[in-house]
Each structure stands twice: as structure tokens, then as C-alpha cells.
Amino acid sequence: MDEKLETLRQWIAESHNIVFFGGAGVSTESGIPDFRSVDGLYNQQYAYPPETIISHSFYVRYPEEFYRFYKDRMLFADAKPNAAHRALAKLEADGRLKAVITQNIDGLHQMAGSREVLELHGSVHRNYCTRCGKFYSLDDVIRSEGVPRCDCGGTVKPDVVLYEEGLDSNTLEKSVRYIRQADMLIIGGTSLVVYPAAGLIDYYRGSRLVLINKDATARDSQADLVINGRIGEVLGAVTGVQ
């Protein structure tokens, strides 16, 4: 492990166009559960499977049930950035990291200080009335009773990509551009099974593809460096961030 960490540290020092692509494992160290882990949401029991509840059609048909689950299991307003978030913000401030591309919806990268964050699946911090488009904050949604309603009477929907909904095309295109231009791509905290997001790594053309994850992934054989460990500990160790 020490040898791999030293290689990662050296590659970062030699790179000036790093892109980070991250998944749920980046946030688990902040106390936010991973959907697909042994203890994650997909392995808990509810009246409906979580995949069903957080689908567009379920939201439209049963908004009360959707919001009961959403508020109880998907909002973590007290979560704080961990060493991974802080390390990435430091690399950006140092001019080495150009963008963070994330599948997470918690806003912790921005909270840590990252500025160029592409949120593939949206954010719980943005919520809009489906009738008039008025913006509502995360606190507004948390404080609401049942289904949050706008002053105009419309339903407030989180700017989060639900199952059956497509990813934002502008965010995807921008992510592809960053990855194509990167001289180093670090992928962390993701099993790379959620598409189309996972397919973005195929656009990388460089020779420093790094995979950091607690468990093996189907893409390990494609990587130039594989580190099995906690993303916060790994990035914290190589950047000097606690």
C-alpha cells in the first residue's frame, strides 16, 4: 500500500489537469449511507423497494410516500465534508485539479470549498416549484409538512435525477470534455455500475487512470493504478489533509 500511495502522490505532483470522478463511497465517511452497500438503503426493508420509491412515476403517483422516504432516508443536513472532500478542494486550490464530477447529491464538495463541481444526479440543495419555477432551499423542504408546496399552490420537486429521468445533457457534455482533456483521472468511491455515469470513464485518453475503492470493481483491469481503501484516508494521506 505504501508503494501505491507514493505512486499516487508522485503522479499528482506531476499532473496539472486532474479530474476526479466520485460516487457514494466519497460520502459514506461523512455518515451518508451508500445505496448499494451491505448496510445501504437497497438492503433495508420498506413497503416499496427504494428503486421504486425514488422513480419519477412513483413521485408523480404517490408524492406523499415519496417525500416520507426522501426526507427520512435521503436528506442528511448535518453531514460535514470529510478528508476526501477537503483533499480535492486543496488540489483544486493548488491548480492541479480542474473538476470534480460526482454522482452524489449532498453538496459536500462545495461545502469543502470545491468550485468546479459537476453534479450528474442533481442536488438536494436545489428545489423548484413544478408550476412556477420558484426556488426552495433544503431547509424549506425539511421544514415542510408532507409534500412541500409553493406559495402558488404547486408542488416543490427536488432537483435530483430520479429513476426514469435522464441526466442533464449540459452537465454530461461538460463532464466528457473535462475527462477527455485530463492528464490524470482519479475515480473514487464508486463500484462503476450506474450508467450512463459509469460510462464516462471511457472518454479518458491518458495513461494515469487511478481507481480508489474499498472493493474491487469491474473496471480494475483498465486502471493504471488500483488502491483498495477508504477514499478519505487515501486522498488525505497523499495530500496531507486530515
C-alpha positions in Angstrom: 0.0 0.0 0.0 2.8 2.4 0.9 4.3 2.0 -2.6 0.9 2.6 -4.3 0.4 5.7 -2.2 3.8 7.0 -3.1 3.0 6.4 -6.8 -0.3 8.3 -6.4 1.5 11.2 -4.7 4.1 11.4 -7.4 1.5 11.3 -10.2 -0.5 14.1 -8.6 2.7 16.2 -8.2 3.5 15.7 -11.9 -0.1 16.4 -13.2 -1.7 19.7 -13.9 -5.1 18.7 -15.4 -6.6 16.2 -12.9 -10.2 15.3 -12.9 -11.9 13.4 -10.1 -15.0 11.2 -10.7 -16.7 10.1 -7.5 -19.6 8.0 -6.2 -21.4 7.2 -2.9 -18.2 6.0 -1.2 -16.9 9.5 -1.0 -19.8 10.5 1.2 -20.1 7.4 3.4 -17.2 8.7 5.5 -19.4 11.7 6.3 -22.1 9.3 7.6 -24.3 9.2 4.5 -25.2 5.6 3.6 -24.3 4.0 0.3 -27.4 2.7 -1.5 -25.7 -0.5 -2.7 -23.6 -1.5 0.3 -24.5 -4.3 2.7 -26.0 -1.8 5.1 -27.2 0.6 2.4 -30.7 1.6 1.5 -31.2 -1.1 -1.0 -30.8 -3.7 1.7 -33.3 -2.3 4.1 -37.0 -3.1 4.2 -39.7 -0.7 3.2 -43.3 -1.1 1.9 -41.8 -0.5 -1.6 -38.3 -1.1 -2.9 -36.2 2.1 -2.8 -35.7 1.9 -6.5 -39.4 2.2 -7.0 -39.9 5.0 -4.4 -37.3 7.2 -6.0 -38.6 6.8 -9.5 -40.3 9.5 -11.5 -43.6 7.6 -11.9 -43.8 6.9 -8.1 -43.1 10.5 -7.3 -46.0 11.6 -9.6 -48.5 8.9 -8.4 -47.6 8.9 -4.7 -45.9 12.2 -3.7 -46.7 11.7 0.0 -45.0 8.3 0.1 -42.1 9.7 -1.9 -41.5 12.6 0.4 -41.8 10.5 3.5 -39.0 8.3 2.3 -37.0 11.1 0.8 -37.0 13.2 4.0 -36.3 10.2 6.2 -33.6 8.4 4.2 -32.0 10.8 1.7 -31.5 14.1 3.5 -28.5 14.5 5.8 -28.5 18.2 6.5 -26.0 17.8 9.4 -23.4 15.9 7.3 -19.9 17.5 7.0 -17.2 17.2 4.4 -14.6 14.5 5.2 -10.9 14.2 4.3 -11.7 13.2 0.7 -13.7 16.4 0.1 -11.1 18.6 1.7 -8.2 17.0 -0.2 -10.0 17.5 -3.5 -10.7 21.2 -2.6 -7.0 21.6 -1.8 -5.9 20.1 -5.1 -8.2 22.5 -7.0 -6.9 25.5 -5.0 -3.3 24.3 -5.9 -4.3 24.5 -9.6 -3.9 20.7 -10.2 -7.5 19.6 -10.1 -9.8 21.1 -12.8 -13.1 19.5 -11.9 -15.0 17.2 -9.6 -17.6 15.0 -11.3 -19.9 13.5 -8.7 -22.9 11.1 -8.6 -23.7 12.4 -5.1 -26.5 14.8 -4.4 -25.4 16.1 -0.9 -23.4 19.2 -1.8 -20.4 18.3 0.4 -17.8 19.0 -2.3 -19.0 22.6 -2.4 -19.1 22.8 1.3 -15.5 21.8 1.5 -14.5 24.5 -0.9 -14.5 22.9 -4.4 -15.7 25.3 -7.0 -16.0 23.3 -10.3 -18.4 20.6 -9.3 -20.5 18.8 -11.9 -23.4 17.1 -10.2 -24.6 14.3 -12.5 -27.6 13.4 -10.3 -28.5 16.9 -9.1 -28.6 18.2 -5.6 -30.8 18.2 -2.6 -30.0 21.8 -2.1 -31.9 22.9 -5.1 -35.7 22.5 -5.2 -38.2 24.1 -7.6 -41.9 24.6 -7.9 -43.1 22.4 -10.8 -45.7 25.1 -11.6 -44.0 28.5 -11.4 -40.3 27.5 -11.0 -39.7 29.3 -7.7 -36.5 28.1 -5.9 -36.7 26.5 -2.5 -33.8 25.5 -0.2 -33.1 22.2 1.5 -34.2 23.8 4.8 -37.5 24.8 3.2 -38.1 21.2 2.2 -37.1 19.8 5.6 -39.4 22.3 7.5 -42.4 21.5 5.2 -45.1 19.2 6.3 -45.8 16.3 4.0 -45.4 17.3 0.4 -43.7 20.7 0.1 -45.9 23.3 -1.6 -45.1 26.5 -3.3 -46.9 29.8 -2.5 -48.6 29.4 -5.9 -50.0 26.1 -4.8 -47.7 24.0 -7.0 -45.6 21.0 -5.8 -42.0 21.6 -5.0 -39.7 18.9 -6.6 -36.1 18.3 -5.7 -33.6 18.9 -8.4 -32.5 15.3 -8.1 -32.4 12.9 -11.0 -34.9 10.1 -10.2 -35.1 6.7 -11.9 -36.7 7.0 -15.3 -35.4 10.6 -15.7 -32.5 11.5 -17.9 -29.2 13.2 -16.9 -28.8 16.8 -17.7 -27.2 17.0 -21.2 -25.1 20.1 -20.5 -23.6 18.5 -17.4 -22.8 15.3 -19.3 -21.2 17.2 -22.2 -19.1 19.2 -19.8 -18.0 16.1 -17.9 -17.0 14.4 -21.1 -14.9 17.5 -22.1 -13.1 17.6 -18.8 -12.4 13.8 -18.8 -11.1 13.9 -22.4 -8.7 16.7 -21.6 -7.4 15.3 -18.3 -3.8 14.2 -17.9 -4.9 12.2 -14.8 -8.3 10.7 -13.9 -8.9 9.7 -10.3 -12.1 7.6 -9.7 -13.1 7.1 -6.1 -15.8 5.6 -4.0 -17.9 4.0 -6.8 -18.5 0.5 -8.0 -18.9 1.8 -11.5 -22.2 0.0 -12.1 -24.6 3.0 -12.5 -24.9 4.0 -16.2 -24.7 6.3 -18.1 -22.5 7.9 -15.4 -20.0 5.0 -15.2 -19.5 5.1 -19.0 -17.9 8.5 -18.8 -14.6 7.0 -17.9 -14.4 5.5 -21.4 -13.7 9.1 -22.7 -10.4 9.3 -20.8 -7.4 9.1 -23.2 -4.5 9.5 -20.7 -2.2 7.0 -19.0 -2.9 7.8 -15.4 -6.3 6.2 -14.6 -6.5 5.7 -10.8 -9.2 3.6 -9.1 -9.7 4.1 -5.4 -12.4 2.0 -3.8 -12.9 -0.3 -0.8 -13.9 -3.2 -3.0 -12.8 -4.4 -6.5 -14.7 -3.0 -9.5 -15.3 -4.4 -12.9 -13.0 -1.7 -14.4 -9.9 -2.5 -12.2 -8.2 -4.2 -15.2 -8.4 -1.0 -17.2 -6.7 1.1 -14.5 -3.1 2.1 -14.3 -3.2 2.2 -10.5 -5.7 0.4 -8.2 -5.9 1.2 -4.5 -8.3 -0.7 -2.3 -9.0 1.5 0.7 -11.2 4.3 2.1 -11.1 7.3 -0.3 -10.8 9.8 2.6 -7.8 8.0 4.1 -6.1 7.6 0.7 -6.5 11.1 -0.6 -5.8 12.6 2.9 -2.6 10.7 3.1 -1.2 11.8 -0.3 -2.3 15.5 0.1 -1.5 16.0 3.8 -5.1 16.8 4.6 -6.7 15.4 7.8 
